[in-house]
């Protein structure tokens, strides 16, 4: 009898958890954005142009660029104006600018007039080095832009070096097995 009560209790708790609308999963598209110094083509048909400013620490003075760490600029390129914009191909882009040394290093104070005039989203940078910016997308889906601090993209030779090293280890193991 005790076992039936426990099983019933577990089933009831599971049913309550599954029927809770707050626990419903929302489909999310994840996009990793790196400090490469290049425009990154987004896989979406539409994007809202604008600015996202990452702050080094919480502050009430969000327009003081001394607190800014990174600025993400979202923009669209249409065929008729493609030659005059940084990215020549039509589409939706994001460019992550940074105040840290590397390919994306920029004087972020140059963005201040645009941020003040058009508005921006302000986020406190995550200490892990990856800051999430989650917004609504198409067809009820969410978009999670993951802004990566620092130049975390592997250099072109890194993958080939890793594969060469793995192949060498495999060869050593094969030679030892035969001996």
N, CA, C and O of each residue as an XYZ file, in Angstrom:
716
protein
N       0.822     -1.197      0.000
C       0.000      0.000      0.000
C       0.869      1.267      0.000
O       0.577      2.250     -0.681
N       1.956      1.201      0.797
C       2.847      2.332      0.877
C       3.491      2.617     -0.478
O       3.646      3.778     -0.857
N       3.864      1.573     -1.207
C       4.490      1.720     -2.520
C       3.540      2.395     -3.497
O       3.966      3.240     -4.285
N       2.240      2.032     -3.460
C       1.252      2.656     -4.348
C       1.141      4.154     -4.066
O       1.023      4.953     -4.995
N       1.179      4.532     -2.800
C       1.076      5.947     -2.433
C       2.290      6.721     -2.937
O       2.159      7.849     -3.412
N       3.467      6.115     -2.834
C       4.687      6.777     -3.305
C       4.657      6.937     -4.820
O       4.980      8.002     -5.345
N       4.262      5.862     -5.526
C       4.176      5.930     -6.988
C       3.157      6.970     -7.409
O       3.423      7.748     -8.325
N       1.992      7.005     -6.764
C       0.966      7.986     -7.083
C       1.489      9.406     -6.850
O       1.243     10.303     -7.656
N       2.218      9.606     -5.731
C       2.776     10.922     -5.421
C       3.774     11.372     -6.468
O       3.773     12.537     -6.864
N       4.632     10.456     -6.925
C       5.614     10.792     -7.947
C       4.924     11.157     -9.252
O       5.304     12.126     -9.909
N       3.900     10.376     -9.634
C       3.157     10.662    -10.862
C       2.453     12.010    -10.761
O       2.440     12.765    -11.733
N       1.874     12.325     -9.621
C       1.181     13.602     -9.442
C       2.151     14.767     -9.557
O       1.836     15.772    -10.194
N       3.337     14.645     -8.943
C       4.342     15.710     -9.028
C       4.802     15.890    -10.459
O       4.960     17.019    -10.923
N       5.020     14.781    -11.171
C       5.434     14.876    -12.570
C       4.358     15.540    -13.416
O       4.664     16.370    -14.271
N       3.097     15.179    -13.183
C       1.998     15.770    -13.953
C       1.909     17.265    -13.693
O       1.688     18.037    -14.626
N       2.076     17.688    -12.453
C       2.042     19.120    -12.138
C       3.182     19.851    -12.826
O       2.998     20.952    -13.345
N       4.362     19.238    -12.829
C       5.515     19.863    -13.482
C       5.325     19.984    -14.971
O       5.706     20.997    -15.556
N       4.736     18.961    -15.615
C       4.540     18.992    -17.058
C       3.433     19.944    -17.467
O       3.467     20.492    -18.569
N       2.443     20.152    -16.593
C       1.325     21.011    -16.966
C       1.581     22.479    -16.640
O       0.770     23.334    -16.996
N       2.665     22.779    -15.987
C       2.992     24.138    -15.614
C       3.430     24.920    -16.856
O       4.470     24.600    -17.432
N       2.668     25.938    -17.289
C       3.034     26.672    -18.505
C       4.356     27.423    -18.357
O       5.024     27.696    -19.354
N       4.736     27.758    -17.136
C       6.005     28.465    -16.949
C       7.194     27.570    -17.281
O       8.286     28.068    -17.553
N       6.991     26.256    -17.261
C       8.072     25.333    -17.547
C       8.119     24.954    -19.014
O       8.990     24.187    -19.426
N       7.197     25.477    -19.810
C       7.179     25.144    -21.235
C       8.476     25.628    -21.889
O       8.982     26.700    -21.557
N       8.994     24.852    -22.792
C      10.229     25.198    -23.470
C       9.928     26.044    -24.699
O       9.062     25.702    -25.505
N      10.654     27.154    -24.834
C      10.502     28.028    -25.994
C      11.658     27.732    -26.935
O      12.814     27.666    -26.517
N      11.338     27.558    -28.193
C      12.388     27.286    -29.187
C      13.321     28.489    -29.266
O      12.874     29.635    -29.308
N      14.611     28.213    -29.286
C      15.610     29.271    -29.278
C      16.654     29.023    -30.358
O      17.162     27.912    -30.510
N      16.966     30.083    -31.108
C      18.056     30.043    -32.080
C      19.275     30.665    -31.411
O      19.204     31.784    -30.904
N      20.384     29.948    -31.408
C      21.602     30.425    -30.753
C      22.620     30.842    -31.816
O      22.876     30.112    -32.773
N      23.191     32.028    -31.624
C      24.215     32.538    -32.535
C      25.415     32.971    -31.696
O      25.286     33.811    -30.806
N      26.577     32.395    -31.982
C      27.812     32.803    -31.320
C      28.423     33.964    -32.093
O      28.588     33.894    -33.311
N      28.759     35.036    -31.372
C      29.345     36.232    -31.985
C      30.723     36.448    -31.352
O      30.851     36.537    -30.131
N      31.747     36.529    -32.200
C      33.125     36.645    -31.731
C      33.728     37.983    -32.105
O      33.270     38.649    -33.033
N      34.762     38.370    -31.374
C      35.511     39.596    -31.660
C      36.543     39.301    -32.738
O      37.719     39.098    -32.436
N      36.114     39.277    -33.977
C      37.010     38.949    -35.079
C      37.464     40.177    -35.861
O      38.414     40.099    -36.641
N      36.793     41.309    -35.658
C      37.101     42.485    -36.458
C      36.392     42.452    -37.803
O      36.644     43.304    -38.655
N      35.502     41.473    -38.006
C      34.777     41.323    -39.269
C      33.278     41.333    -39.025
O      32.815     41.054    -37.919
N      32.525     41.659    -40.068
C      31.072     41.566    -39.999
C      30.689     40.089    -40.039
O      31.255     39.317    -40.812
N      29.732     39.704    -39.209
C      29.286     38.315    -39.174
C      27.871     38.231    -39.735
O      26.948     38.851    -39.207
N      27.708     37.456    -40.813
C      26.412     37.264    -41.437
C      25.517     36.452    -40.505
O      25.931     35.408    -40.000
N      24.303     36.922    -40.277
C      23.363     36.223    -39.401
C      22.451     35.319    -40.219
O      22.144     35.629    -41.370
N      22.016     34.207    -39.641
C      21.180     33.248    -40.378
C      19.688     33.576    -40.325
O      18.858     32.670    -40.405
N      19.337     34.843    -40.194
C      17.933     35.225    -40.060
C      17.491     36.096    -41.223
O      18.283     36.840    -41.802
N      16.214     35.988    -41.551
C      15.655     36.804    -42.633
C      15.492     38.250    -42.207
O      15.462     39.146    -43.051
N      15.386     38.488    -40.915
C      15.235     39.861    -40.449
C      16.006     40.056    -39.155
O      16.172     39.128    -38.364
N      16.465     41.261    -38.959
C      17.145     41.635    -37.722
C      16.837     43.106    -37.477
O      16.763     43.895    -38.419
N      16.660     43.470    -36.223
C      16.396     44.868    -35.900
C      17.723     45.592    -35.773
O      18.525     45.255    -34.903
N      17.975     46.588    -36.629
C      19.234     47.334    -36.539
C      19.339     48.039    -35.185
O      18.335     48.490    -34.633
N      20.538     48.126    -34.665
C      20.721     48.823    -33.399
C      22.015     48.456    -32.715
O      22.875     47.785    -33.286
N      22.139     48.908    -31.476
C      23.362     48.769    -30.709
C      23.107     47.995    -29.419
O      22.061     48.149    -28.788
N      24.066     47.168    -29.039
C      24.066     46.510    -27.737
C      25.414     46.841    -27.115
O      26.461     46.538    -27.687
N      25.382     47.465    -25.942
C      26.601     47.882    -25.262
C      26.819     46.971    -24.053
O      25.945     46.834    -23.197
N      28.005     46.351    -23.998
C      28.368     45.543    -22.849
C      29.178     46.406    -21.888
O      30.130     47.078    -22.286
N      28.787     46.376    -20.619
C      29.437     47.173    -19.588
C      30.383     46.301    -18.770
O      30.094     45.131    -18.518
N      31.518     46.873    -18.353
C      32.481     46.146    -17.521
C      31.882     45.783    -16.166
O      32.158     44.712    -15.624
N      31.055     46.688    -15.617
C      30.448     46.488    -14.299
C      29.137     47.255    -14.259
O      28.920     48.151    -15.075
N      28.254     46.913    -13.316
C      26.997     47.668    -13.207
C      27.279     49.146    -12.937
O      28.181     49.490    -12.173
N      26.506     49.996    -13.566
C      26.658     51.442    -13.381
C      25.332     52.125    -13.685
O      24.510     51.607    -14.441
N      25.141     53.276    -13.094
C      23.967     54.084    -13.421
C      24.290     55.069    -14.534
O      23.392     55.697    -15.094
N      25.575     55.202    -14.856
C      26.022     56.130    -15.897
C      26.379     55.342    -17.162
O      27.551     55.234    -17.524
N      25.358     54.794    -17.828
C      25.601     53.927    -18.980
C      26.186     54.670    -20.181
O      26.732     54.040    -21.087
N      26.080     55.990    -20.200
C      26.645     56.751    -21.318
C      28.097     57.153    -21.080
O      28.682     57.840    -21.917
N      28.688     56.747    -19.973
C      30.099     56.983    -19.714
C      30.863     55.838    -20.369
O      30.828     54.708    -19.882
N      31.552     56.124    -21.469
C      32.200     55.067    -22.252
C      33.377     54.417    -21.518
O      33.899     53.401    -21.978
N      33.799     54.984    -20.392
C      34.845     54.332    -19.597
C      34.362     52.989    -19.048
O      35.178     52.119    -18.744
N      33.050     52.811    -18.918
C      32.484     51.565    -18.416
C      32.200     50.556    -19.535
O      31.870     49.402    -19.262
N      32.328     50.988    -20.781
C      31.996     50.111    -21.904
C      33.122     49.115    -22.172
O      34.302     49.461    -22.120
N      32.738     47.885    -22.458
C      33.707     46.853    -22.803
C      33.623     46.511    -24.289
O      34.641     46.399    -24.973
N      32.386     46.346    -24.779
C      32.148     45.964    -26.171
C      30.892     46.654    -26.677
O      30.015     47.024    -25.896
N      30.816     46.822    -27.990
C      29.612     47.336    -28.641
C      29.304     46.424    -29.823
O      30.140     46.234    -30.706
N      28.101     45.865    -29.831
C      27.641     45.061    -30.968
C      26.733     45.936    -31.812
O      25.821     46.582    -31.295
N      26.986     45.953    -33.107
C      26.176     46.747    -34.032
C      25.453     45.768    -34.964
O      26.087     45.016    -35.704
N      24.133     45.790    -34.915
C      23.305     44.972    -35.806
C      22.870     45.850    -36.971
O      22.434     46.983    -36.768
N      22.986     45.329    -38.198
C      22.583     46.122    -39.358
C      22.207     45.202    -40.508
O      22.590     44.033    -40.555
N      21.447     45.768    -41.427
C      21.025     45.044    -42.626
C      21.652     45.696    -43.844
O      21.805     46.916    -43.903
N      22.011     44.875    -44.809
C      22.574     45.365    -46.069
C      21.611     44.939    -47.171
O      21.317     43.754    -47.331
N      21.135     45.901    -47.914
C      20.227     45.618    -49.016
C      20.990     45.780    -50.330
O      21.938     46.562    -50.394
N      20.597     45.063    -51.370
C      21.352     45.108    -52.636
C      21.616     46.513    -53.152
O      22.681     46.775    -53.710
N      20.660     47.421    -52.977
C      20.838     48.762    -53.545
C      21.887     49.598    -52.810
O      22.435     50.531    -53.397
N      22.186     49.289    -51.531
C      23.187     50.085    -50.826
C      24.409     49.266    -50.423
O      25.251     49.752    -49.667
N      24.518     48.045    -50.909
C      25.632     47.173    -50.520
C      27.011     47.764    -50.816
O      27.895     47.634    -49.969
N      27.251     48.404    -51.961
C      28.596     48.916    -52.227
C      29.057     49.992    -51.244
O      30.259     50.194    -51.071
N      28.109     50.691    -50.594
C      28.508     51.782    -49.714
C      28.663     51.355    -48.253
O      29.048     52.171    -47.417
N      28.371     50.098    -47.932
C      28.471     49.625    -46.565
C      29.657     48.679    -46.400
O      30.190     48.172    -47.387
N      30.077     48.438    -45.142
C      31.249     47.580    -44.910
C      31.116     46.177    -45.490
O      32.096     45.627    -45.993
N      29.928     45.590    -45.430
C      29.731     44.240    -45.962
C      29.090     44.337    -47.334
O      27.998     44.893    -47.456
N      29.727     43.818    -48.366
C      29.206     43.972    -49.714
C      28.029     43.060    -50.039
O      27.302     43.323    -50.998
N      27.821     41.998    -49.271
C      26.752     41.051    -49.589
C      25.465     41.406    -48.869
O      25.498     41.755    -47.689
N      24.333     41.325    -49.551
C      23.054     41.590    -48.892
C      22.820     40.588    -47.767
O      23.217     39.427    -47.862
N      22.184     41.042    -46.726
C      21.866     40.175    -45.604
C      21.828     40.949    -44.307
O      21.863     42.179    -44.303
N      21.755     40.226    -43.208
C      21.705     40.818    -41.884
C      22.988     40.460    -41.145
O      23.418     39.306    -41.138
N      23.582     41.461    -40.531
C      24.901     41.295    -39.948
C      24.952     41.789    -38.505
O      24.093     42.544    -38.049
N      25.991     41.335    -37.806
C      26.371     41.893    -36.514
C      27.887     42.048    -36.540
O      28.603     41.215    -37.095
N      28.357     43.125    -35.933
C      29.805     43.361    -35.821
C      30.054     43.678    -34.350
O      29.417     44.563    -33.779
N      30.987     42.947    -33.744
C      31.307     43.140    -32.337
C      32.619     43.911    -32.224
O      33.683     43.420    -32.602
N      32.519     45.128    -31.696
C      33.682     45.980    -31.487
C      34.088     45.880    -30.016
O      33.239     45.669    -29.150
N      35.387     46.033    -29.735
C      35.876     45.855    -28.374
C      36.893     46.921    -28.014
O      37.512     47.529    -28.887
N      37.060     47.142    -26.707
C      38.112     48.061    -26.260
C      39.378     47.306    -25.866
O      40.354     47.926    -25.443
N      39.381     45.966    -25.998
C      40.555     45.171    -25.644
C      41.432     44.952    -26.882
O      40.920     44.914    -28.001
N      42.739     44.809    -26.693
C      43.626     44.588    -27.843
C      43.233     43.350    -28.637
O      42.897     42.315    -28.060
N      43.274     43.456    -29.937
C      42.922     42.364    -30.823
C      42.359     42.904    -32.115
O      42.360     44.116    -32.333
N      41.873     42.019    -32.986
C      41.393     42.466    -34.295
C      40.146     43.348    -34.232
O      39.873     44.084    -35.180
N      39.390     43.290    -33.144
C      38.161     44.078    -33.038
C      38.354     45.351    -32.225
O      37.383     46.053    -31.943
N      39.601     45.663    -31.841
C      39.842     46.820    -30.981
C      39.460     48.114    -31.683
O      39.873     48.378    -32.812
N      38.667     48.908    -30.989
C      38.144     50.160    -31.523
C      37.988     51.148    -30.375
O      37.798     50.746    -29.227
N      38.069     52.422    -30.678
C      37.746     53.446    -29.689
C      36.226     53.505    -29.583
O      35.561     54.077    -30.447
N      35.682     52.917    -28.531
C      34.226     52.779    -28.402
C      33.518     54.108    -28.203
O      32.310     54.192    -28.424
N      34.242     55.166    -27.785
C      33.594     56.460    -27.578
C      33.025     57.018    -28.880
O      32.154     57.887    -28.847
N      33.503     56.535    -30.018
C      32.965     56.973    -31.305
C      31.514     56.553    -31.515
O      30.815     57.131    -32.348
N      31.063     55.559    -30.770
C      29.669     55.104    -30.890
C      28.716     55.907    -30.009
O      27.500     55.783    -30.150
N      29.250     56.733    -29.097
C      28.409     57.436    -28.129
C      27.301     58.269    -28.774
O      26.154     58.156    -28.342
N      27.580     59.104    -29.788
C      26.483     59.891    -30.373
C      25.360     59.016    -30.942
O      24.182     59.316    -30.743
N      25.711     57.958    -31.636
C      24.689     57.082    -32.213
C      23.887     56.383    -31.123
O      22.667     56.260    -31.229
N      24.566     55.929    -30.081
C      23.879     55.248    -28.979
C      22.933     56.220    -28.272
O      21.813     55.851    -27.920
N      23.380     57.457    -28.066
C      22.519     58.447    -27.411
C      21.332     58.825    -28.288
O      20.233     59.033    -27.774
N      21.527     58.918    -29.589
C      20.456     59.356    -30.491
C      19.453     58.255    -30.816
O      18.259     58.526    -30.939
N      19.921     57.022    -30.954
C      19.019     55.947    -31.380
C      18.651     54.999    -30.260
O      17.719     54.206    -30.399
N      19.368     55.069    -29.154
C      19.110     54.152    -28.051
C      19.920     52.884    -28.203
O      20.474     52.607    -29.267
N      19.984     52.124    -27.140
C      20.753     50.880    -27.149
C      20.270     50.001    -26.015
O      19.585     50.454    -25.097
N      20.638     48.747    -26.097
C      20.445     47.828    -24.977
C      21.775     47.775    -24.241
O      22.836     47.712    -24.863
N      21.715     47.803    -22.920
C      22.921     47.756    -22.109
C      22.926     46.473    -21.292
O      21.935     46.144    -20.640
N      24.047     45.744    -21.325
C      24.201     44.495    -20.588
C      25.471     44.556    -19.766
O      26.472     45.124    -20.203
N      25.437     43.975    -18.582
C      26.666     43.837    -17.812
C      27.360     42.581    -18.316
O      26.759     41.509    -18.389
N      28.620     42.727    -18.658
C      29.392     41.625    -19.216
C      29.496     40.486    -18.209
O      29.758     40.707    -17.027
N      29.289     39.274    -18.690
C      29.375     38.093    -17.842
C      30.841     37.774    -17.566
O      31.645     37.759    -18.498
N      31.211     37.519    -16.310
C      32.613     37.218    -15.993
C      33.142     35.955    -16.682
O      34.355     35.774    -16.791
N      32.245     35.084    -17.147
C      32.685     33.858    -17.822
C      33.317     34.140    -19.182
O      34.010     33.290    -19.742
N      33.070     35.347    -19.711
C      33.591     35.682    -21.035
C      32.565     35.514    -22.137
O      32.832     35.861    -23.288
N      31.377     34.979    -21.803
C      30.297     34.835    -22.777
C      29.060     35.515    -22.208
O      28.521     35.085    -21.188
N      28.611     36.578    -22.867
C      27.450     37.341    -22.413
C      26.277     37.044    -23.333
O      26.384     37.189    -24.551
N      25.153     36.625    -22.748
C      23.950     36.297    -23.517
C      23.078     37.528    -23.706
O      22.879     38.316    -22.781
N      22.562     37.679    -24.918
C      21.587     38.726    -25.244
C      20.427     38.010    -25.907
O      20.536     37.575    -27.053
N      19.317     37.885    -25.193
C      18.176     37.110    -25.677
C      17.050     38.065    -26.065
O      16.614     38.891    -25.263
N      16.589     37.937    -27.304
C      15.517     38.781    -27.822
C      14.517     37.916    -28.580
O      14.799     36.764    -28.911
N      13.347     38.487    -28.850
C      12.343     37.780    -29.639
C      12.763     37.701    -31.089
O      13.408     38.607    -31.616
N      12.388     36.603    -31.728
C      12.730     36.402    -33.133
C      11.487     36.147    -33.955
O      10.395     36.585    -33.592
N      11.646     35.448    -35.049
C      10.546     35.146    -35.946
C       9.732     33.956    -35.438
O      10.276     33.050    -34.807
N       8.437     33.963    -35.714
C       7.531     32.848    -35.420
C       7.564     32.420    -33.960
O       7.503     31.226    -33.666
N       7.658     33.372    -33.044
C       7.612     33.063    -31.622
C       8.885     32.451    -31.057
O       8.921     32.081    -29.884
N       9.919     32.341    -31.864
C      11.194     31.783    -31.389
C      12.030     32.889    -30.729
O      11.873     34.069    -31.045
N      12.890     32.505    -29.842
C      13.822     33.443    -29.236
C      15.153     33.376    -29.966
O      15.487     32.364    -30.583
N      15.907     34.463    -29.889
C      17.275     34.484    -30.422
C      18.217     34.748    -29.257
O      18.054     35.725    -28.525
N      19.188     33.888    -29.091
C      20.182     34.040    -28.035
C      21.524     34.324    -28.694
O      22.189     33.425    -29.208
N      21.905     35.599    -28.665
C      23.206     35.989    -29.190
C      24.211     35.828    -28.053
O      24.052     36.433    -26.993
N      25.235     35.024    -28.267
C      26.276     34.795    -27.267
C      27.511     35.581    -27.694
O      28.220     35.191    -28.622
N      27.759     36.701    -27.001
C      28.903     37.550    -27.306
C      30.110     37.010    -26.547
O      30.110     36.954    -25.317
N      31.138     36.612    -27.297
C      32.340     36.026    -26.709
C      33.407     37.095    -26.527
O      33.794     37.771    -27.480
N      33.875     37.239    -25.300
C      34.924     38.204    -24.961
C      36.268     37.694    -25.455
O      36.596     36.524    -25.256
N      37.030     38.533    -26.078
C      38.356     38.149    -26.560
C      38.262     37.420    -27.884
O      37.180     37.038    -28.330
N      39.391     37.239    -28.492
C      39.444     36.566    -29.787
C      39.521     35.060    -29.552
O      40.609     34.485    -29.529
N      38.360     34.424    -29.379
C      38.302     33.005    -29.047
C      38.174     32.109    -30.266
O      38.115     30.886    -30.134
N      38.131     32.700    -31.446
C      38.025     31.872    -32.641
C      39.384     31.274    -32.943
O      40.391     31.978    -32.860
N      39.447     29.998    -33.289
C      40.748     29.375    -33.547
C      41.390     29.942    -34.805
O      40.707     30.293    -35.767
N      42.706     30.025    -34.779
C      43.434     30.462    -35.966
C      43.350     29.370    -37.019
O      43.155     28.206    -36.670
N      43.493     29.707    -38.308
C      43.334     28.709    -39.366
C      44.211     27.478    -39.203
O      43.766     26.380    -39.535
N      45.428     27.609    -38.710
C      46.331     26.470    -38.582
C      46.054     25.589    -37.378
O      46.600     24.490    -37.283
N      45.210     26.051    -36.446
C      44.973     25.309    -35.217
C      44.311     23.965    -35.483
O      44.743     22.949    -34.938
N      43.289     23.941    -36.298
C      42.572     22.689    -36.572
C      43.474     21.690    -37.290
O      43.476     20.505    -36.957
N      44.234     22.157    -38.266
C      45.103     21.229    -38.991
C      46.215     20.706    -38.089
O      46.609     19.547    -38.214
N      46.726     21.532    -37.188
C      47.750     21.074    -36.242
C      47.184     20.017    -35.306
O      47.848     19.023    -35.010
N      45.952     20.230    -34.840
C      45.321     19.260    -33.944
C      45.097     17.933    -34.667
O      45.356     16.869    -34.104
N      44.619     17.990    -35.902
C      44.397     16.750    -36.663
C      45.702     16.022    -36.952
O      45.757     14.793    -36.896
N      46.751     16.775    -37.261
C      48.058     16.177    -37.508
C      48.581     15.492    -36.240
O      49.143     14.399    -36.309
N      48.398     16.127    -35.105
C      48.815     15.535    -33.833
C      48.059     14.263    -33.521
O      48.657     13.285    -33.073
N      46.741     14.255    -33.751
C      45.933     13.044    -33.526
C      46.347     11.924    -34.461
O      46.400     10.763    -34.056
N      46.644     12.266    -35.717
C      47.085     11.251    -36.674
C      48.419     10.664    -36.224
O      48.629      9.456    -36.336
N      49.322     11.501    -35.715
C      50.609     11.032    -35.216
C      50.452     10.094    -34.034
O      51.149      9.083    -33.944
N      49.521     10.425    -33.106
C      49.264      9.545    -31.968
C      48.716      8.202    -32.430
O      49.086      7.155    -31.898
N      47.835      8.239    -33.418
C      47.279      6.993    -33.956
C      48.362      6.139    -34.595
O      48.349      4.916    -34.454
N      49.292      6.763    -35.291
C      50.391      6.047    -35.936
C      51.310      5.414    -34.897
O      51.740      4.272    -35.059
N      51.613      6.158    -33.827
C      52.445      5.618    -32.749
C      51.764      4.405    -32.115
O      52.415      3.394    -31.850
N      50.461      4.505    -31.873
C      49.729      3.384    -31.275
C      49.749      2.176    -32.201
O      49.884      1.045    -31.734
N      49.619      2.393    -33.490
C      49.635      1.298    -34.450
C      50.998      0.613    -34.486
O      51.075     -0.614    -34.535
N      52.076      1.401    -34.462
C      53.426      0.847    -34.477
C      53.687      0.040    -33.199
O      54.288     -1.033    -33.259
N      53.238      0.551    -32.041
C      53.428     -0.176    -30.775
C      52.639     -1.477    -30.765
O      53.103     -2.485    -30.232
N      51.454     -1.456    -31.350
C      50.608     -2.650    -31.367
C      51.280     -3.762    -32.185
O      51.208     -4.934    -31.816
N      51.926     -3.396    -33.284
C      52.583     -4.387    -34.150
C      53.885     -4.917    -33.536
O      54.318     -6.022    -33.860
N      54.491     -4.149    -32.675
C      55.775     -4.561    -32.098
C      55.636     -5.554    -30.975
O      56.637     -5.982    -30.402
